[in-house]
Amino acid sequence: MSAGRTLAAALVILASAACGGRDEPAPLPALPGSAPTVSDLGRGVVDGFVAGDTARLRGYTLSLEEYRDVVWPRLGIDTTSGVTFGWSWGDNQVRGRRAYRRYLDRMKGMALRADSTHCTGAPRRFDGVTVMQGCRVAVRDSTGAAGQLELFSSVVEVGGRYKIFRYDD
């Protein structure tokens, strides 16, 4: 084979390998009810508690199906340690419901607004899912007094949008 044909064959092989030789997984679609940014998520959660909007507040948390079918399989949890999906989901539900009820009772009707939300933990990236931890919502009351609330500490990003695992107590 001539040098020109060898080069042409090598270029064809390289081009085909670049186009489809390695299959990248398709990006995951955003989860229903998710927020476009972490700060929008924090604002939506605060507004939901202030308004007593239980449907909105439930929509910001992972559903059973989202957790089981989308998030859990990608986290790579070693289930031999005793942390199974059932245990994890149950723990999230018990702890999340307790915090949810407490915040709803305390915040409903308050003159409170969220300014921003920041997560201080290093993002942990999995196959199409990113988990951010150490999240706090910066809020102000009607007098302008500022504070930070840990209404949720972990946020999951799927498809470029954000939801929470649970409300934290």
DSSP file with accessible surface (Angstrom, degrees, kcal/mol):
  #  RESIDUE AA STRUCTURE BP1 BP2  ACC     N-H-->O    O-->H-N    N-H-->O    O-->H-N    TCO  KAPPA ALPHA  PHI   PSI    X-CA   Y-CA   Z-CA
    1    1 A M              0   0  173      0, 0.0     2,-0.0     0, 0.0     0, 0.0   0.000 360.0 360.0 360.0 138.5    0.0    0.0    0.0
    2    2 A S     >  -     0   0   67      1,-0.1     4,-2.5     4,-0.0     5,-0.2  -0.267 360.0-111.2 -73.8 163.1    1.4    3.5   -0.9
    3    3 A A  H  > S+     0   0   87      1,-0.2     4,-2.4     2,-0.2     5,-0.2   0.885 119.0  53.2 -62.1 -36.5    2.1    6.1    1.7
    4    4 A G  H  > S+     0   0   51      2,-0.2     4,-2.3     1,-0.2    -1,-0.2   0.919 111.0  45.1 -65.7 -42.6   -0.8    8.2    0.5
    5    5 A R  H  > S+     0   0  181      2,-0.2     4,-2.7     1,-0.2    -2,-0.2   0.881 111.9  52.8 -68.9 -36.7   -3.3    5.3    0.8
    6    6 A T  H  X S+     0   0   71     -4,-2.5     4,-2.5     2,-0.2    -2,-0.2   0.932 111.1  46.4 -63.4 -44.5   -1.9    4.4    4.2
    7    7 A L  H  X S+     0   0  109     -4,-2.4     4,-2.5     2,-0.2    -2,-0.2   0.932 112.9  49.7 -63.6 -43.3   -2.4    7.9    5.4
    8    8 A A  H  X S+     0   0   52     -4,-2.3     4,-2.2     1,-0.2    -2,-0.2   0.923 111.8  48.3 -62.8 -42.9   -5.9    8.1    3.9
    9    9 A A  H  X S+     0   0   39     -4,-2.7     4,-2.4     1,-0.2    -1,-0.2   0.918 111.3  50.5 -64.2 -41.4   -6.8    4.7    5.6
   10   10 A A  H  X S+     0   0   43     -4,-2.5     4,-2.8     1,-0.2    -2,-0.2   0.913 110.0  50.2 -63.6 -40.7   -5.5    5.9    8.9
   11   11 A L  H  X S+     0   0  101     -4,-2.5     4,-2.7     2,-0.2    -1,-0.2   0.900 110.0  50.3 -65.0 -39.6   -7.5    9.2    8.7
   12   12 A V  H  X S+     0   0   98     -4,-2.2     4,-2.5     2,-0.2     5,-0.2   0.932 112.0  47.7 -62.8 -44.2  -10.7    7.2    7.9
   13   13 A I  H  X S+     0   0  112     -4,-2.4     4,-2.3     1,-0.2    -2,-0.2   0.942 113.8  47.1 -62.7 -45.4  -10.1    5.0   10.9
   14   14 A L  H  X S+     0   0  118     -4,-2.8     4,-2.3     1,-0.2    -2,-0.2   0.919 112.6  49.4 -63.6 -42.2   -9.4    7.9   13.1
   15   15 A A  H  X S+     0   0   55     -4,-2.7     4,-1.9     1,-0.2    -1,-0.2   0.924 112.3  47.1 -64.7 -42.0  -12.5    9.8   11.9
   16   16 A S  H  X>S+     0   0   73     -4,-2.5     4,-2.0     1,-0.2     5,-0.6   0.890 111.8  50.9 -69.7 -33.9  -14.8    6.8   12.4
   17   17 A A  I  X>S+     0   0   52     -4,-2.3     4,-1.5    -5,-0.2     5,-0.7   0.913 111.2  48.5 -67.9 -38.6  -13.4    6.2   15.9
   18   18 A A  I  <5S+     0   0   89     -4,-2.3    -1,-0.2     1,-0.2    -2,-0.2   0.854 113.9  47.3 -69.7 -32.5  -14.0    9.9   16.8
   19   19 A C  I  <5S-     0   0  117     -4,-1.9    -1,-0.2    -5,-0.2    -2,-0.2   0.820 141.0 -17.5 -80.7 -32.6  -17.5    9.8   15.5
   20   20 A G  I  <5S+     0   0   43     -4,-2.0    -3,-0.2    -5,-0.2    -2,-0.2   0.392  96.7 107.5-158.2   8.9  -18.8    6.7   17.0
   21   21 A G  I  <<S+     0   0   59     -4,-1.5     2,-0.6    -5,-0.6    -3,-0.1   0.875  88.8  39.6 -65.0 -37.1  -16.0    4.4   18.2
   22   22 A R  S   <S-     0   0  189     -5,-0.7     2,-0.6    -4,-0.1    -1,-0.2  -0.945  84.1-139.9-117.7 115.8  -16.7    5.1   21.9
   23   23 A D        -     0   0  144     -2,-0.6    -3,-0.1    -3,-0.1    -2,-0.0  -0.639  13.1-158.1 -79.4 116.5  -20.4    5.4   22.9
   24   24 A E        -     0   0  122     -2,-0.6     2,-0.0     1,-0.1    -2,-0.0  -0.760  29.5-107.7 -87.4 137.5  -21.0    8.2   25.4
   25   25 A P        -     0   0   82      0, 0.0     3,-0.1     0, 0.0    -1,-0.1  -0.394  37.2-106.0 -64.8 143.4  -24.2    7.7   27.3
   26   26 A A        -     0   0   83      1,-0.1    -3,-0.0    -2,-0.0     0, 0.0  -0.419  43.9 -97.0 -65.8 143.6  -26.9   10.1   26.4
   27   27 A P        -     0   0  121      0, 0.0    -1,-0.1     0, 0.0   131,-0.0  -0.322  42.4-109.5 -61.0 146.6  -27.5   12.9   29.0
   28   28 A L        -     0   0   34    100,-0.2     2,-0.1     1,-0.1     3,-0.1  -0.528  32.7-112.6 -74.9 145.1  -30.3   12.2   31.4
   29   29 A P        -     0   0  104      0, 0.0   131,-0.1     0, 0.0    -1,-0.1  -0.404  40.4 -92.6 -73.2 155.3  -33.4   14.2   31.0
   30   30 A A        -     0   0   41    129,-0.3   129,-0.2     1,-0.1     3,-0.1  -0.314  44.0-109.3 -63.2 148.7  -34.3   16.7   33.8
   31   31 A L    >   -     0   0   16    127,-0.6     3,-1.8     1,-0.1    -1,-0.1  -0.609  39.8 -96.2 -80.7 141.8  -36.6   15.3   36.5
   32   32 A P  T 3  S+     0   0  100      0, 0.0    -1,-0.1     0, 0.0     3,-0.1  -0.266 108.8  18.1 -57.3 139.4  -40.1   16.7   36.6
   33   33 A G  T 3  S+     0   0   51      1,-0.2     2,-0.1    -3,-0.1   129,-0.0   0.461  91.7 141.6  80.8   1.3  -40.6   19.5   39.1
   34   34 A S    <   -     0   0    6     -3,-1.8    -1,-0.2     1,-0.1   129,-0.2  -0.354  50.4-117.6 -77.6 158.5  -36.8   20.2   39.3
   35   35 A A  B     -A  162   0A   4    127,-2.8   127,-2.8    25,-0.1     6,-0.1  -0.677  11.6-128.8 -95.8 150.2  -35.5   23.8   39.6
   36   36 A P  S    S+     0   0   62      0, 0.0     2,-0.3     0, 0.0    -1,-0.1   0.761  90.7  16.3 -71.1 -24.8  -33.2   25.4   36.9
   37   37 A T  S  > S-     0   0   58    125,-0.1     4,-2.0     1,-0.1   125,-0.1  -0.948  77.4-113.5-140.6 164.2  -30.6   26.5   39.5
   38   38 A V  H  > S+     0   0   22     -2,-0.3     4,-2.4     2,-0.2     5,-0.2   0.897 119.5  51.5 -65.1 -38.4  -29.7   25.7   43.1
   39   39 A S  H  > S+     0   0   30      1,-0.2     4,-2.7     2,-0.2    -1,-0.2   0.898 107.8  51.5 -66.9 -38.1  -30.7   29.2   44.1
   40   40 A D  H  > S+     0   0   56      2,-0.2     4,-2.7     1,-0.2    -1,-0.2   0.887 108.8  52.7 -63.2 -36.8  -34.1   28.8   42.4
   41   41 A L  H  X S+     0   0    0     -4,-2.0     4,-2.5     2,-0.2    -2,-0.2   0.950 110.1  47.0 -61.9 -48.7  -34.5   25.6   44.3
   42   42 A G  H  X S+     0   0    0     -4,-2.4     4,-2.6     2,-0.2     5,-0.2   0.925 113.7  47.9 -59.5 -44.5  -33.8   27.4   47.6
   43   43 A R  H  X S+     0   0   82     -4,-2.7     4,-3.0     1,-0.2     5,-0.2   0.926 112.0  49.9 -62.7 -43.1  -36.3   30.2   46.7
   44   44 A G  H  X S+     0   0    2     -4,-2.7     4,-2.3     2,-0.2    -2,-0.2   0.899 111.5  48.2 -63.5 -39.2  -38.9   27.7   45.7
   45   45 A V  H  X S+     0   0    0     -4,-2.5     4,-2.6     2,-0.2     5,-0.2   0.946 114.2  45.2 -66.9 -47.8  -38.6   25.8   48.9
   46   46 A V  H  X S+     0   0    0     -4,-2.6     4,-2.7     1,-0.2     5,-0.2   0.954 115.0  48.0 -61.1 -47.8  -38.7   28.9   51.1
   47   47 A D  H  X S+     0   0   68     -4,-3.0     4,-2.5    -5,-0.2     6,-0.3   0.893 111.1  52.5 -59.9 -38.2  -41.7   30.2   49.1
   48   48 A G  H  X>S+     0   0    0     -4,-2.3     5,-2.2    -5,-0.2     4,-1.0   0.923 111.2  44.8 -64.6 -44.2  -43.4   26.8   49.4
   49   49 A F  H  <5S+     0   0    0     -4,-2.6     3,-0.4     3,-0.2    -2,-0.2   0.928 114.1  49.6 -65.9 -43.0  -43.0   26.7   53.2
   50   50 A V  H  <5S+     0   0   32     -4,-2.7    59,-3.0     1,-0.2    -2,-0.2   0.916 117.8  40.1 -62.3 -41.4  -44.2   30.3   53.6
   51   51 A A  H  <5S-     0   0   71     -4,-2.5    -1,-0.2    -5,-0.2    -2,-0.2   0.593 106.9-124.8 -82.4 -12.1  -47.2   29.7   51.4
   52   52 A G  T  <5 +     0   0   17     -4,-1.0     2,-1.6    -3,-0.4    -3,-0.2   0.805  50.3 163.8  69.7  28.3  -47.9   26.3   52.8
   53   53 A D     >< +     0   0   66     -5,-2.2     4,-2.2    -6,-0.3    -1,-0.2  -0.598  10.6 175.0 -84.4  85.9  -47.8   24.9   49.3
   54   54 A T  H  > S+     0   0   52     -2,-1.6     4,-2.4     1,-0.2     5,-0.2   0.844  75.2  54.8 -65.9 -34.7  -47.4   21.2   50.0
   55   55 A A  H  > S+     0   0   61      2,-0.2     4,-2.0     1,-0.2    -1,-0.2   0.931 110.2  46.8 -64.6 -43.9  -47.6   20.1   46.4
   56   56 A R  H  > S+     0   0   91      1,-0.2     4,-1.0     2,-0.2    -2,-0.2   0.925 112.3  50.2 -62.2 -45.5  -44.8   22.4   45.4
   57   57 A L  H >< S+     0   0    0     -4,-2.2     3,-0.6     1,-0.2     4,-0.3   0.900 110.9  48.2 -63.0 -41.3  -42.7   21.2   48.4
   58   58 A R  H >< S+     0   0  145     -4,-2.4     3,-1.3     1,-0.2    -1,-0.2   0.871 105.8  60.1 -65.3 -35.4  -43.2   17.5   47.6
   59   59 A G  H 3< S+     0   0   27     -4,-2.0    -1,-0.2     1,-0.3    -2,-0.2   0.754  97.3  59.1 -65.4 -23.9  -42.3   18.3   43.9
   60   60 A Y  T << S+     0   0   28     -4,-1.0   104,-3.0    -3,-0.6     2,-0.3   0.576  96.7  75.2 -81.8  -9.9  -38.8   19.5   44.9
   61   61 A T  B <  S-b  164   0A  30     -3,-1.3   104,-0.2    -4,-0.3     2,-0.1  -0.743  95.6 -95.3-100.9 153.9  -37.9   16.2   46.5
   62   62 A L        -     0   0    3    102,-2.1     2,-0.1    -2,-0.3    -2,-0.1  -0.427  39.2-134.2 -63.3 133.8  -37.0   13.0   44.7
   63   63 A S     >  -     0   0   41     -2,-0.1     4,-2.8    -4,-0.1     5,-0.3  -0.384  27.8-102.0 -78.2 167.3  -39.9   10.7   44.2
   64   64 A L  H  > S+     0   0   57      1,-0.2     4,-3.1     2,-0.2     5,-0.3   0.935 124.4  47.6 -54.2 -47.1  -39.6    7.0   44.9
   65   65 A E  H  > S+     0   0   99      1,-0.2     4,-2.9     2,-0.2     5,-0.5   0.900 111.6  49.0 -65.7 -41.8  -39.3    6.3   41.2
   66   66 A E  H  >>S+     0   0   20      2,-0.2     5,-2.2     3,-0.2     4,-1.7   0.922 116.4  42.8 -64.2 -42.5  -36.7    9.0   40.6
   67   67 A Y  I  <>S+     0   0    8     -4,-2.8     5,-3.3     3,-0.2    -2,-0.2   0.953 121.3  39.9 -68.1 -47.4  -34.6    7.8   43.5
   68   68 A R  I  <5S+     0   0   99     -4,-3.1    -2,-0.2    -5,-0.3    -3,-0.2   0.910 127.1  30.0 -68.8 -44.6  -34.9    4.1   42.7
   69   69 A D  I  <5S+     0   0   85     -4,-2.9    -3,-0.2    -5,-0.3    -2,-0.2   0.752 133.0  20.4 -93.9 -25.3  -34.7    4.2   38.9
   70   70 A V  I  <5S+     0   0   32     -4,-1.7     4,-0.4    -5,-0.5    -3,-0.2   0.826 127.8  27.9-110.0 -54.4  -32.5    7.3   38.2
   71   71 A V  I >><S+     0   0    0     -5,-2.2     3,-1.2     2,-0.1     4,-0.9   0.967 112.9  53.4 -82.9 -55.7  -30.3    8.3   41.2
   72   72 A W  H >><S+     0   0   36     -5,-3.3     3,-1.3     1,-0.3     4,-0.6   0.891 105.5  53.0 -52.5 -48.4  -29.7    5.2   43.3
   73   73 A P  H 34 S+     0   0   77      0, 0.0     3,-0.3     0, 0.0    -1,-0.3   0.794 110.6  49.6 -62.0 -23.5  -28.3    2.9   40.5
   74   74 A R  H <4 S+     0   0   66     -3,-1.2    53,-0.5    -4,-0.4    -2,-0.2   0.616  93.3  74.0 -89.0 -14.0  -25.7    5.6   39.6
   75   75 A L  H << S-     0   0   25     -3,-1.3    -1,-0.2    -4,-0.9    -3,-0.1   0.699  89.5-139.5 -75.7 -19.1  -24.4    6.2   43.2
   76   76 A G     <  -     0   0   69     -4,-0.6     2,-0.2    -3,-0.3    -2,-0.1   0.859  30.1-177.3  65.6  37.3  -22.5    3.0   43.2
   77   77 A I        -     0   0   67     -5,-0.5     2,-1.1     1,-0.1    -1,-0.2  -0.477  29.7-126.4 -70.4 133.3  -23.4    2.2   46.9
   78   78 A D    > > -     0   0   98     -2,-0.2     3,-1.6     1,-0.2     5,-0.6  -0.700  24.1-169.6 -80.3 100.2  -21.8   -1.0   48.2
   79   79 A T  G > 5S+     0   0   73     -2,-1.1     3,-1.6     1,-0.3    -1,-0.2   0.645  76.2  76.6 -72.1 -11.6  -24.9   -2.8   49.5
   80   80 A T  G 3 5S+     0   0  123      1,-0.3    -1,-0.3     2,-0.1     4,-0.1   0.699  83.4  68.2 -70.6 -14.4  -22.9   -5.4   51.3
   81   81 A S  G < 5S-     0   0   81     -3,-1.6    -1,-0.3     2,-0.2    -2,-0.2   0.514 123.6-103.7 -77.9  -5.1  -22.3   -2.7   53.9
   82   82 A G  T < 5S+     0   0   48     -3,-1.6     2,-1.2     1,-0.2    -3,-0.1   0.288  87.4 123.7  99.2  -9.6  -26.0   -3.0   54.8
   83   83 A V      < +     0   0   48     -5,-0.6    -1,-0.2     4,-0.1     2,-0.2  -0.733  38.7 169.7 -87.2  96.2  -27.0    0.2   53.0
   84   84 A T     >  -     0   0   65     -2,-1.2     4,-2.7    -3,-0.1     5,-0.2  -0.583  49.5-106.2-100.6 168.0  -29.6   -1.0   50.7
   85   85 A F  H  > S+     0   0   43      1,-0.2     4,-3.2    -2,-0.2     5,-0.3   0.940 121.0  51.9 -57.4 -46.9  -32.1    1.0   48.6
   86   86 A G  H  > S+     0   0   49      1,-0.2     4,-2.3     2,-0.2    -1,-0.2   0.910 111.7  45.3 -59.0 -43.8  -34.9    0.1   50.9
   87   87 A W  H  > S+     0   0  143      2,-0.2     4,-2.6     1,-0.2     5,-0.2   0.942 115.2  47.5 -64.5 -46.6  -33.0    1.2   54.0
   88   88 A S  H  X S+     0   0   14     -4,-2.7     4,-2.5     2,-0.2    -2,-0.2   0.929 113.7  46.6 -62.0 -46.2  -31.8    4.4   52.3
   89   89 A W  H  X S+     0   0   49     -4,-3.2     4,-2.3    -5,-0.2    -1,-0.2   0.936 113.6  48.8 -62.9 -45.5  -35.3    5.3   51.0
   90   90 A G  H  X S+     0   0   30     -4,-2.3     4,-2.6    -5,-0.3     5,-0.2   0.915 111.3  49.2 -61.4 -43.7  -36.9    4.6   54.3
   91   91 A D  H  X S+     0   0   45     -4,-2.6     4,-2.4     1,-0.2     5,-0.4   0.929 111.1  50.2 -61.8 -45.2  -34.4    6.7   56.2
   92   92 A N  H  X S+     0   0    9     -4,-2.5     4,-2.4    -5,-0.2     5,-0.2   0.908 112.2  48.3 -58.7 -42.0  -34.9    9.5   53.8
   93   93 A Q  H  X S+     0   0   52     -4,-2.3     4,-2.5     2,-0.2     5,-0.3   0.933 113.1  45.0 -67.8 -47.0  -38.6    9.3   54.2
   94   94 A V  H  X S+     0   0   80     -4,-2.6     4,-1.7     2,-0.2    -2,-0.2   0.966 121.0  38.5 -62.3 -51.6  -38.7    9.2   58.0
   95   95 A R  H  X S+     0   0   80     -4,-2.4     4,-2.0    -5,-0.2     5,-0.2   0.897 117.3  50.8 -67.9 -40.1  -36.2   12.0   58.5
   96   96 A G  H  X S+     0   0    9     -4,-2.4     4,-2.7    -5,-0.4    -1,-0.2   0.905 109.1  49.7 -66.2 -42.2  -37.5   14.1   55.6
   97   97 A R  H  X S+     0   0  120     -4,-2.5     4,-2.5    -5,-0.2     5,-0.2   0.905 109.6  52.3 -63.6 -40.7  -41.2   13.9   56.8
   98   98 A R  H  X S+     0   0  113     -4,-1.7     4,-1.9    -5,-0.3    -2,-0.2   0.948 114.6  41.2 -61.7 -48.0  -40.2   15.0   60.3
   99   99 A A  H  X S+     0   0    0     -4,-2.0     4,-2.9    68,-0.3     5,-0.3   0.922 112.4  55.5 -66.6 -42.7  -38.3   18.0   59.1
  100  100 A Y  H  X S+     0   0   34     -4,-2.7     4,-2.5    67,-0.2     5,-0.2   0.934 109.6  45.9 -56.5 -48.7  -40.9   18.9   56.5
  101  101 A R  H  X S+     0   0  135     -4,-2.5     4,-2.4     1,-0.2    -1,-0.2   0.914 112.9  50.3 -63.5 -41.9  -43.7   19.0   59.1
  102  102 A R  H  X S+     0   0   65     -4,-1.9     4,-2.2    -5,-0.2     5,-0.2   0.947 113.4  44.2 -64.0 -47.0  -41.6   21.1   61.4
  103  103 A Y  H  X S+     0   0   30     -4,-2.9     4,-2.9     2,-0.2     5,-0.4   0.904 112.2  52.8 -65.7 -39.1  -40.6   23.7   58.8
  104  104 A L  H  X S+     0   0   30     -4,-2.5     4,-1.6    -5,-0.3    -1,-0.2   0.939 111.6  46.3 -63.0 -43.9  -44.2   23.8   57.5
  105  105 A D  H  < S+     0   0  136     -4,-2.4    -1,-0.2    -5,-0.2    -2,-0.2   0.905 120.5  38.5 -63.3 -41.7  -45.5   24.6   61.0
  106  106 A R  H  < S+     0   0  165     -4,-2.2    -2,-0.2    -5,-0.2    -1,-0.2   0.827 122.1  38.0 -81.1 -34.2  -42.9   27.2   61.7
  107  107 A M  H >< S+     0   0    9     -4,-2.9     3,-2.5    -5,-0.2    -3,-0.2   0.691  79.1 116.9 -97.3 -18.2  -42.5   29.0   58.4
  108  108 A K  T 3< S+     0   0  135     -4,-1.6   -58,-0.2    -5,-0.4   -57,-0.2  -0.276  91.3   5.3 -58.8 125.7  -46.1   29.1   57.1
  109  109 A G  T 3  S+     0   0   66    -59,-3.0    -1,-0.3     1,-0.3   -59,-0.1   0.365  94.5 140.9  84.2  -4.2  -47.2   32.7   56.8
  110  110 A M    <   -     0   0   86     -3,-2.5     2,-1.5   -61,-0.1    -1,-0.3  -0.398  61.0-121.2 -70.0 147.7  -43.7   34.2   57.7
  111  111 A A        +     0   0   62     -3,-0.1    31,-0.9    -2,-0.1     2,-0.4  -0.708  65.7 136.9 -85.8  86.5  -42.5   37.3   55.9
  112  112 A L  E     -F  141   0B  27     -2,-1.5     2,-0.4    29,-0.2    29,-0.2  -0.993  32.1-175.0-139.3 138.3  -39.4   35.5   54.7
  113  113 A R  E     -F  140   0B 133     27,-2.4    27,-2.5    -2,-0.4     2,-0.4  -0.994  22.7-126.4-136.5 147.3  -37.6   35.5   51.3
  114  114 A A  E     -F  139   0B   7     -2,-0.4    25,-0.3    25,-0.2     3,-0.1  -0.736  17.9-176.1 -91.3 134.9  -34.6   33.5   50.0
  115  115 A D  E     -     0   0B  48     23,-3.5     2,-0.3    -2,-0.4    24,-0.2   0.848  63.6 -28.4 -92.3 -48.8  -31.7   35.4   48.5
  116  116 A S  E     -F  138   0B  29     22,-1.0    22,-3.0   -74,-0.1    -1,-0.4  -0.970  49.7-130.8-160.5 168.5  -29.5   32.6   47.4
  117  117 A T  E     -F  137   0B   6     -2,-0.3     2,-0.4    20,-0.2    20,-0.2  -1.000  21.1-174.7-132.9 134.3  -28.4   29.0   48.0
  118  118 A H  E     -F  136   0B 113     18,-2.2    18,-2.5    -2,-0.4     2,-0.5  -0.987  13.7-155.6-130.7 141.1  -24.9   27.7   48.3
  119  119 A a  E     -F  135   0B  34     -2,-0.4    16,-0.3    16,-0.3    15,-0.2  -0.976   5.6-170.6-115.4 122.1  -23.5   24.2   48.7
  120  120 A T        +     0   0  120     14,-1.5    14,-0.2    -2,-0.5    -1,-0.1   0.671  55.6  93.7 -90.4 -19.6  -20.1   24.1   50.3
  121  121 A G  S    S-     0   0   26     12,-2.6    12,-0.1     1,-0.1    -2,-0.1  -0.399  88.6 -97.9 -73.2 151.1  -19.2   20.4   49.7
  122  122 A A        -     0   0   79     10,-0.1    -1,-0.1     1,-0.1    11,-0.1  -0.497  47.5-105.8 -65.3 131.5  -17.3   19.4   46.7
  123  123 A P        -     0   0   66      0, 0.0     2,-0.6     0, 0.0     9,-0.2  -0.355  28.6-145.2 -60.0 137.4  -19.7   18.1   44.0
  124  124 A R  E     -C  131   0A 124      7,-2.9     7,-2.8    -3,-0.1     2,-0.4  -0.949  15.0-152.9-107.3 119.3  -19.6   14.3   43.6
  125  125 A R  E     +C  130   0A 174     -2,-0.6     5,-0.2     5,-0.2     2,-0.2  -0.799  20.1 167.1-100.9 133.9  -20.2   13.3   40.0
  126  126 A F  E >   -C  129   0A  52      3,-3.4     2,-1.5    -2,-0.4     3,-0.6  -0.595  58.9 -49.3-124.8-172.7  -21.7   10.0   39.0
  127  127 A D  T 3  S-     0   0   95    -53,-0.5     3,-0.1     1,-0.3   -53,-0.0  -0.435 123.2 -27.8 -66.7  88.6  -23.0    8.7   35.6
  128  128 A G  T 3  S+     0   0   37     -2,-1.5    31,-0.6     1,-0.2     2,-0.4   0.510 125.3  93.1  83.5   4.0  -25.2   11.6   34.7
  129  129 A V  E <   -CD 126 158A   0     -3,-0.6    -3,-3.4    29,-0.1     2,-0.4  -0.995  52.7-166.3-133.4 134.8  -25.9   12.7   38.3
  130  130 A T  E     -CD 125 157A  19     27,-2.0    27,-3.2    -2,-0.4     2,-0.5  -0.985   7.1-157.5-121.1 134.4  -24.1   15.2   40.5
  131  131 A V  E     -CD 124 156A   7     -7,-2.8    -7,-2.9    -2,-0.4     2,-0.4  -0.949   6.7-168.6-113.1 128.1  -24.6   15.4   44.2
  132  132 A M  E     - D   0 155A  27     23,-3.0    23,-2.8    -2,-0.5     2,-0.3  -0.939   8.8-169.8-115.1 139.4  -23.9   18.6   46.1
  133  133 A Q        +     0   0   77     -2,-0.4   -12,-2.6    21,-0.2    21,-0.2  -0.777  56.0  47.6-126.3 169.2  -23.7   18.7   49.9
  134  134 A G  S    S+     0   0   18     19,-0.4   -14,-1.5    -2,-0.3     2,-0.3   0.861  71.7 175.3  71.2  37.8  -23.6   21.2   52.6
  135  135 A a  E     +F  119   0B   0     18,-1.7     2,-0.4   -16,-0.3    17,-0.3  -0.602   9.5 178.9 -85.5 135.8  -26.3   23.4   51.2
  136  136 A R  E     -F  118   0B  85    -18,-2.5   -18,-2.2    -2,-0.3     2,-0.6  -0.992  21.6-139.0-134.4 142.0  -27.7   26.4   53.0
  137  137 A V  E     -FG 117 149B   1     12,-3.1    12,-2.6    -2,-0.4     2,-0.5  -0.893  15.2-141.9-103.0 121.6  -30.3   28.9   51.9
  138  138 A A  E     -FG 116 148B  15    -22,-3.0   -23,-3.5    -2,-0.6   -22,-1.0  -0.739  31.2-179.9 -81.9 125.2  -29.6   32.6   52.7
  139  139 A V  E     -FG 114 147B   9      8,-2.7     8,-2.1    -2,-0.5     2,-0.3  -0.858  21.2-156.9-127.2 161.7  -32.8   34.3   53.8
  140  140 A R  E     -FG 113 146B  93    -27,-2.5   -27,-2.4    -2,-0.3     6,-0.2  -0.991  11.9-145.4-134.7 144.4  -34.1   37.7   54.9
  141  141 A D  E >   -F  112   0B  59      4,-2.0     3,-1.9    -2,-0.3   -29,-0.2  -0.347  43.9 -82.6 -97.1-174.2  -37.1   38.6   57.0
  142  142 A S  T 3  S+     0   0  100    -31,-0.9   -30,-0.1     1,-0.3    -1,-0.0   0.721 129.2  54.2 -65.7 -20.6  -39.4   41.7   56.7
  143  143 A T  T 3  S-     0   0  113      2,-0.1    -1,-0.3     0, 0.0     3,-0.1   0.519 119.3-108.4 -86.8  -8.5  -36.9   43.8   58.7
  144  144 A G    <   +     0   0   37     -3,-1.9    -2,-0.1     1,-0.3     2,-0.1   0.402  67.3 151.1  95.0  -3.2  -34.0   42.9   56.4
  145  145 A A        -     0   0   51     -5,-0.1    -4,-2.0     1,-0.1    -1,-0.3  -0.436  34.6-145.1 -64.3 134.5  -32.4   40.7   59.0
  146  146 A A  E     +G  140   0B  71     -6,-0.2     2,-0.3    -2,-0.1    -6,-0.2  -0.712  27.6 153.0-105.3 153.1  -30.4   37.9   57.3
  147  147 A G  E     -G  139   0B  35     -8,-2.1    -8,-2.7    -2,-0.3     2,-0.4  -0.944  35.6-112.7-160.4 178.7  -29.8   34.4   58.3
  148  148 A Q  E     -G  138   0B 125     -2,-0.3     2,-0.4   -10,-0.2   -10,-0.2  -0.987  22.8-163.6-126.0 137.4  -29.0   30.9   56.9
  149  149 A L  E     -G  137   0B  53    -12,-2.6   -12,-3.1    -2,-0.4     2,-0.8  -0.955  16.1-152.6-120.9 138.9  -31.3   27.9   56.9
  150  150 A E        +     0   0   76     -2,-0.4     3,-0.1   -14,-0.2    18,-0.1  -0.666  37.4 150.2-104.4  73.1  -30.4   24.3   56.3
  151  151 A L  S    S+     0   0    1     -2,-0.8    17,-2.5     1,-0.3     2,-0.3   0.795  79.2   4.6 -72.9 -29.8  -33.7   23.2   55.0
  152  152 A F        -     0   0    0    -17,-0.3    -1,-0.3    15,-0.3    15,-0.1  -0.971  60.2-166.9-148.7 146.6  -32.0   20.6   52.9
  153  153 A S  S    S+     0   0   23     13,-0.4   -18,-1.7    -2,-0.3   -19,-0.4   0.692  71.6  54.7-110.7 -22.3  -28.3   19.7   52.9
  154  154 A S        -     0   0   22     12,-0.3    11,-1.4   -21,-0.2    12,-0.4  -0.949  58.9-174.1-120.8 133.3  -28.0   17.5   49.8
  155  155 A V  E     -DE 132 164A   0    -23,-2.8   -23,-3.0    -2,-0.4     2,-0.4  -0.941  11.0-150.9-121.8 142.2  -29.0   18.5   46.2
  156  156 A V  E     -DE 131 163A   0      7,-3.1     7,-2.2    -2,-0.4     2,-0.5  -0.941   5.1-154.8-115.5 134.0  -29.0   16.2   43.2
  157  157 A E  E     +DE 130 162A  37    -27,-3.2   -27,-2.0    -2,-0.4     2,-0.4  -0.948  19.7 167.6-108.3 125.0  -28.5   17.6   39.7
  158  158 A V  E >  S-DE 129 161A   2      3,-2.2     3,-1.4    -2,-0.5  -127,-0.6  -0.991  70.8  -3.8-135.9 126.8  -29.9   15.6   36.8
  159  159 A G  T 3  S-     0   0   36    -31,-0.6  -129,-0.3    -2,-0.4     3,-0.1   0.803 128.9 -58.4  62.8  29.2  -30.2   16.9   33.3
  160  160 A G  T 3  S+     0   0   40      1,-0.3     2,-0.3  -131,-0.1    -1,-0.3   0.581 118.2  98.3  78.8  10.9  -29.0   20.3   34.3
  161  161 A R  E <   - E   0 158A  92     -3,-1.4    -3,-2.2  -132,-0.1     2,-0.4  -0.862  64.0-122.7-131.6 167.0  -31.8   20.8   36.9
  162  162 A Y  E     +AE  35 157A  49   -127,-2.8  -127,-2.8    -2,-0.3     2,-0.3  -0.880  27.2 160.6-127.1 140.4  -32.0   20.4   40.7
  163  163 A K  E     - E   0 156A   8     -7,-2.2    -7,-3.1    -2,-0.4     2,-0.3  -0.907  32.2-116.6-140.0 168.7  -34.0   18.5   43.3
  164  164 A I  E     -bE  61 155A   0   -104,-3.0  -102,-2.1    -2,-0.3    -9,-0.2  -0.764   7.7-139.1-109.4 154.6  -33.4   17.6   46.9
  165  165 A F  S    S-     0   0   24    -11,-1.4     2,-0.3     1,-0.3    -1,-0.1   0.913  79.8 -38.3 -70.1 -47.6  -33.1   14.2   48.5
  166  166 A R        -     0   0   35    -12,-0.4   -13,-0.4  -105,-0.1   -12,-0.3  -0.978  65.1 -84.7-166.4 165.9  -35.1   15.2   51.5
  167  167 A Y        -     0   0    6     -2,-0.3     2,-0.4   -75,-0.2   -68,-0.3  -0.680  51.8-132.8 -79.4 138.4  -35.8   18.0   53.9
  168  168 A D              0   0    9    -17,-2.5   -72,-0.1    -2,-0.3   -18,-0.1  -0.801 360.0 360.0-103.9 141.8  -33.2   17.9   56.7
  169  169 A D              0   0   70     -2,-0.4   -73,-0.0   -67,-0.0   -74,-0.0  -0.464 360.0 360.0-105.5 360.0  -33.8   18.2   60.4
